[in-house]
Amino acid sequence: MSDLIDVLNMISQNNQAAQKPADIAFGTVTSISPLSIQVQGSMQSIPAAAITLTSAVMERIVDVDGVSEDMPHLTVRVTEGLAVGDKVAMLRVSKGQRYIVLSKAQ
């Protein structure tokens, strides 16, 4: 009986690996408007429609009021957005049809 369970587990693992529900990929930003990222190791370029950005790679600017009497208002850039040439770490999902940009990579 345990042999049957082992075989079923192996079939399940092989099936899941074949579907690749999620995978890490790396790429380089090739264009900002429209956003385009080239996947590392291939000539494939991901179009903007297939890319989802996380807040870690989106530009975020915050206005701060009442900092001091000398400086009653201040604008602070909390995170920079993506720039052409940036290396990014992505999560490849939906069998490679969509990519979620997680962060900039070194």
C-alpha positions as CSV (number, residue, x, y, z in Angstrom):
1,M,0.0,0.0,0.0
2,S,2.8,2.4,0.8
3,D,4.3,1.7,-2.7
4,L,1.1,2.9,-4.3
5,I,1.1,6.1,-2.2
6,D,4.7,6.7,-3.1
7,V,3.9,6.3,-6.8
8,L,0.8,8.6,-6.6
9,N,2.9,11.2,-4.8
10,M,5.6,11.0,-7.5
11,I,3.0,11.4,-10.3
12,S,1.5,14.4,-8.5
13,Q,4.9,16.1,-8.1
14,N,5.8,15.4,-11.7
15,N,2.5,16.8,-12.9
16,Q,2.9,20.0,-10.8
17,A,6.5,20.5,-12.0
18,A,5.3,20.2,-15.6
19,Q,2.7,22.9,-15.1
20,K,5.2,25.3,-13.5
21,P,2.6,27.3,-11.5
22,A,5.2,29.8,-10.4
23,D,8.9,30.2,-11.1
24,I,11.6,32.9,-10.4
25,A,12.9,34.8,-13.5
26,F,15.3,37.6,-13.9
27,G,15.2,40.3,-16.5
28,T,16.3,43.8,-17.7
29,V,14.0,46.8,-18.2
30,T,14.3,47.7,-21.9
31,S,11.6,50.4,-22.0
32,I,9.5,52.4,-19.5
33,S,6.7,53.7,-21.6
34,P,5.3,51.3,-22.5
35,L,7.0,49.1,-20.0
36,S,8.9,46.2,-21.5
37,I,11.3,43.7,-19.8
38,Q,13.6,41.3,-21.5
39,V,13.9,37.9,-19.8
40,Q,17.5,37.0,-18.9
41,G,18.9,34.2,-21.1
42,S,16.4,34.7,-23.9
43,M,15.5,37.2,-26.6
44,Q,11.9,37.2,-25.3
45,S,10.6,40.6,-24.3
46,I,7.6,40.8,-21.9
47,P,5.0,43.4,-22.9
48,A,3.4,45.7,-20.4
49,A,0.1,43.8,-20.5
50,A,1.7,40.8,-19.1
51,I,3.6,42.6,-16.2
52,T,2.3,43.4,-12.7
53,L,4.4,45.7,-10.5
54,T,4.6,45.4,-6.8
55,S,4.9,48.5,-4.6
56,A,8.7,47.8,-4.2
57,V,9.4,48.8,-7.8
58,M,6.8,51.6,-8.2
59,E,7.8,55.2,-7.6
60,R,6.3,56.6,-4.4
61,I,6.6,60.2,-3.4
62,V,5.2,61.4,-0.1
63,D,4.4,65.0,0.9
64,V,5.2,65.7,4.6
65,D,3.8,68.8,6.2
66,G,4.9,70.6,9.4
67,V,8.5,69.3,9.3
68,S,9.8,72.5,11.0
69,E,9.2,76.2,11.0
70,D,12.0,76.7,8.5
71,M,10.6,73.9,6.3
72,P,6.8,73.7,6.6
73,H,6.5,71.4,3.6
74,L,8.7,68.6,2.3
75,T,8.4,66.2,-0.6
76,V,10.2,62.8,0.0
77,R,10.8,60.1,-2.6
78,V,10.3,56.9,-0.7
79,T,11.0,54.5,-3.5
80,E,12.3,55.0,-7.0
81,G,10.5,53.6,-10.0
82,L,12.0,51.4,-12.6
83,A,14.5,52.8,-15.2
84,V,15.9,51.4,-18.4
85,G,18.7,49.0,-17.7
86,D,17.5,48.1,-14.2
87,K,17.8,44.3,-13.4
88,V,14.7,42.9,-11.8
89,A,13.6,39.7,-10.1
90,M,10.2,38.4,-11.2
91,L,7.8,35.7,-10.4
92,R,6.7,33.9,-13.6
93,V,3.0,32.7,-13.2
94,S,0.2,31.3,-15.4
95,K,2.7,29.1,-17.3
96,G,4.8,32.0,-18.3
97,Q,1.9,34.2,-19.5
98,R,2.2,36.7,-16.7
99,Y,5.1,38.1,-14.6
100,I,5.0,39.9,-11.2
101,V,8.0,42.2,-10.8
102,L,9.1,41.6,-7.1
103,S,12.2,43.8,-6.8
104,K,15.3,45.3,-8.4
105,A,18.2,42.8,-8.5
106,Q,21.9,43.4,-8.4
